């Protein structure tokens, strides 16, 4: 669900696409297996730019960005540029539980073409190393 201060709008499920606008099976970029990316925005680069923005947010305890760590489960973008993000944390007791969702929101909001951002903190499925991108697992020595 994407909401603004004055209204709440249900979004229709969108077909998952990778950030290059190709089919879900394309492997142009390494994405965590847990992420669902969808955009119906007229600007075909908006999804890629939002992912790039979110990749600029790092977990303070692990030297990797939160996208490749698999903490982002969903990014949906509407025709109007409204972005809905579902994310999790490595643990409910994470010391940055209060600040990290706000950092993700600000990173997405800073992308040209984004009109609104709602970040939802979710706990299902629980985070584990298996949801990390292949590059992140390799960097941390998890095979």
C-alpha positions as CSV (number, residue, x, y, z in Angstrom):
1,X,0.0,0.0,0.0
2,X,1.2,3.4,-0.9
3,X,-0.1,6.3,1.2
4,X,0.3,10.1,1.3
5,X,-0.7,12.4,4.1
6,X,-4.1,13.0,2.5
7,X,-5.0,9.7,0.8
8,X,-4.4,6.0,0.9
9,X,-4.3,4.1,-2.4
10,X,-4.2,0.4,-3.0
11,X,-1.7,-0.6,-5.7
12,X,-2.3,-3.3,-8.2
13,X,0.3,-6.1,-8.3
14,X,2.9,-5.3,-10.9
15,X,4.9,-7.6,-13.0
16,X,8.4,-8.1,-11.6
17,X,11.1,-6.7,-13.8
18,X,14.8,-6.3,-13.2
19,X,16.3,-2.8,-13.1
20,X,17.3,-3.0,-16.8
21,X,13.6,-3.3,-17.7
22,X,14.1,-6.8,-18.9
23,X,12.3,-10.0,-17.8
24,X,12.7,-11.3,-14.3
25,X,15.0,-14.1,-15.6
26,X,17.6,-11.6,-16.9
27,X,20.9,-11.6,-14.9
28,X,22.2,-8.2,-16.0
29,X,22.7,-7.1,-12.4
30,X,23.2,-9.1,-9.2
31,X,20.1,-8.8,-7.1
32,X,19.3,-10.5,-3.9
33,X,17.0,-13.5,-4.5
34,X,14.4,-12.1,-2.0
35,X,13.8,-8.8,-3.7
36,X,10.7,-8.1,-5.9
37,X,11.1,-5.2,-8.2
38,X,8.3,-3.6,-10.2
39,X,7.6,-0.3,-11.9
40,X,5.0,1.0,-14.2
41,X,6.6,4.5,-14.3
42,X,6.9,6.0,-17.7
43,X,10.6,6.7,-17.0
44,X,12.1,3.3,-17.6
45,X,15.3,4.3,-15.6
46,X,13.4,5.3,-12.4
47,X,13.5,1.8,-10.9
48,X,17.2,1.4,-11.6
49,X,17.9,4.9,-10.1
50,X,15.9,4.1,-6.9
51,X,17.8,0.8,-6.5
52,X,21.0,2.7,-6.9
53,X,19.9,5.2,-4.3
54,X,18.9,2.5,-1.8
55,X,22.3,0.8,-2.4
56,X,23.9,3.9,-1.0
57,X,22.5,3.0,2.5
58,X,24.9,0.8,4.5
59,X,24.4,-1.4,7.5
60,X,26.6,0.1,10.3
61,X,27.6,-3.3,11.6
62,X,28.3,-5.1,8.3
63,X,30.3,-3.2,5.7
64,X,27.8,-3.8,2.9
65,X,24.8,-1.9,1.6
66,X,21.4,-3.0,2.8
67,X,20.1,-3.8,-0.7
68,X,22.8,-6.4,-1.3
69,X,22.5,-7.7,2.2
70,X,18.9,-8.7,1.2
71,X,17.2,-6.3,3.6
72,X,15.0,-4.9,0.8
73,X,12.2,-7.3,-0.1
74,X,10.1,-5.1,-2.4
75,X,10.3,-1.9,-4.5
76,X,7.1,-1.0,-6.4
77,X,6.8,2.3,-8.3
78,X,3.5,3.6,-9.7
79,X,3.0,5.7,-12.8
80,X,3.0,8.8,-10.7
81,X,6.4,8.0,-9.2
82,X,5.2,6.8,-5.8
83,X,7.6,4.3,-4.3
84,X,6.6,1.6,-1.9
85,X,9.4,-0.3,-0.2
86,X,9.2,-3.3,2.1
87,X,12.3,-3.9,4.1
88,X,13.5,-5.9,7.1
89,X,16.4,-5.9,9.5
90,X,18.9,-8.5,10.4
91,X,17.3,-8.8,13.8
92,X,14.3,-7.1,15.6
93,X,16.9,-6.0,18.2
94,X,19.0,-4.2,15.5
95,X,20.5,-1.1,17.1
96,X,19.5,1.0,14.0
97,X,15.9,-0.2,13.9
98,X,14.6,3.3,14.4
99,X,16.9,5.1,11.9
100,X,17.5,2.7,9.0
101,X,14.0,2.8,7.5
102,X,14.2,6.6,7.5
103,X,17.6,6.4,5.8
104,X,16.1,4.2,3.1
105,X,13.1,6.6,2.7
106,X,15.4,9.6,2.3
107,X,17.7,7.7,-0.2
108,X,14.7,6.8,-2.4
109,X,13.1,10.3,-2.0
110,X,16.3,11.9,-3.2
111,X,15.9,10.3,-6.6
112,X,14.7,12.6,-9.4
113,X,11.2,11.5,-10.5
114,X,10.1,10.1,-7.2
115,X,7.0,11.9,-5.9
116,X,6.4,10.0,-2.6
117,X,8.0,7.2,-0.6
118,X,6.6,4.8,2.0
119,X,8.9,2.3,3.7
120,X,7.2,-0.6,5.5
121,X,9.3,-2.6,8.0
122,X,8.3,-6.3,7.7
123,X,9.5,-9.4,9.6
124,X,8.2,-12.1,7.3
125,X,10.2,-13.7,5.9
126,X,12.9,-13.4,8.5
127,X,16.3,-12.3,7.3
128,X,19.1,-14.8,6.8
129,X,22.3,-15.1,4.7
130,X,20.4,-16.9,2.0
131,X,18.6,-13.7,1.0
132,X,21.8,-11.8,0.3
133,X,23.0,-11.2,-3.3
134,X,25.7,-13.5,-4.6
135,X,28.2,-10.6,-4.6
136,X,27.5,-9.9,-0.9
137,X,27.9,-13.6,0.1
138,X,31.2,-13.7,-1.8
139,X,32.4,-10.5,-0.1
140,X,31.6,-11.9,3.3
141,X,33.0,-15.3,2.6
142,X,29.6,-17.1,2.8
143,X,29.4,-19.7,0.1
